[in-house]
Amino acid sequence: MPRDSKEEDLISMVYKLVLESGDGGILQSELWKKLSLTSRDGSRIATRLEKRKLIKRDKVLEDGRWTYRLKPLVVPLSIESIADAPCITCPLYYKCYEDGAVSPRTCTKIEGWVVTEYQRATSVSTVSAGEINEAG
């Protein structure tokens, strides 16, 4: 029996909010307030997500009341991290293997890509020792 699309949209919205809460999760009671849901409806949605093995519900005592902390179990994958990998379009791909004519260990294209991705991911500004001394 297919579910109502509004109900599936609501389930997706709850899952998205749980994902956005990160590893620490979000209190079930906070989530229902954000979405203006009754406790009963919210519990049903959380139970569905738990049965799908997308979240886990940890029972916690918060402000003298029992509630659940909802935490994501499955985080959707993103291809952002490999979208610009040189291997995808490399004409030597078929020759690239550990002991091959081209090796991932010695490939300068991979090395450059890794460095660029690392710099983008960390995006920490570099400050020279002279600048630190001047600021201090």
N, C-alpha and C positions, 0 to 999 in steps of 0.2 A: 504494500500500500504506500504510494508516494506521499511524501510530506509536503505540506503547504510551503510554497516558495518564501513567504514572509517568515515562517518559522525557521527555515534553513538560513535565511539572511540573518536572522537574530542569532542563531547558533554560530554562524561565521563571525558576526560582530563580537560575540562573547569571546570566542577563541582568539580573535585579533587582539582584544584588550588584554587577555591573559598573556599572549606572546609579548606584547609591548611592555608588560610589567617585568619581564626578564626573569632571571633565576629565582629572585626573591618571591615572586608570585604576587597575587593580589587577594585581599580578603573577599570572600564571596559576598559578604554584606555590603562592602564598598562598591563592588561591581553592580549589584542590583540597584543600588541608589543611583549610580551613574546612568543606568539604562531605564530607570523608572519601572522596574519589574517587581512583582510580588516575590516573596521568599519562596513560595511554592513553585512558581514558574521558573525562577532562577535555579532552584535546586534540580528541577527536571532537566534543564539545559546542561547544567554541570554534570549530571549523571550521564547524559547522552555522550558528552565529550569524554568523560572518563571511560565509558564502555567502548568508545572508539579508540581508546588508548592514546588520546591526544593531550590529556591533562591528568594530573593527579590531585586528589583532594586530601590535604592534611588537616585533621581536626585540631583546632587551637582555641585556647581561652583568651579572648580579647575583651578588655574592659568588663570583666566579670561575666561575659556571655560566651557560649560556645558558638563557633562559626568554623568555616573551612578556609584554608589558604589554598587557592588554586594556582598550580604551577604547571608550566608547559612541559610536556614530555617529548614532543616531536616539534622540532623547529624546521620550517621549510628551508630547503636548500636554495641558494642563490648562485647563479653562474657569474655574477659580477667579478668574483676573484679570479676566474680563468678566462673571462671574455677576451682579454687582450693577449693571451698566451701565444707566443710565437709558434709553438708546435702545431697549432690548428691550421695555419696557412703555410707552413714550411715545406718547400719543395723537396727537402731531403728527409722528410718524415719516414719514408719507407726504409731508409738506411740507418735510422737512429735507434740504437739499442746499446746495451751496456758495453759490449766488446766490438761494436760496429765501427764503420768508417766515421760515423758521427755518433757522439755519445752525449747523453744528458749531462754527464759530469764535466764535459769540456766545452759545451756549447756556450758561446758568448752571447747569443740571442737570449737564451734562458737566463743567463746571469744578469744581463741588463734589465730584463723584464722583472726578475725577482727584486732587484735593487729598487727599481721604480715603484713597484707595488708596495714594498716595505715602506718606502718614504711616504707614499700616499696614505698608507694605513696609519702610520704613526703621526704624520703631519706635525712633528715637534720642531719648533724653530730652533736653530742652532745659534748659540750665543758664545762669543769668544771669551776667553779668560779676562782680557782687557775690559770688555764691556761689563763683566760681572764686578770687577774691581771698581770701575767708575760708578756703578749703580750702588755699591755697598758703602 
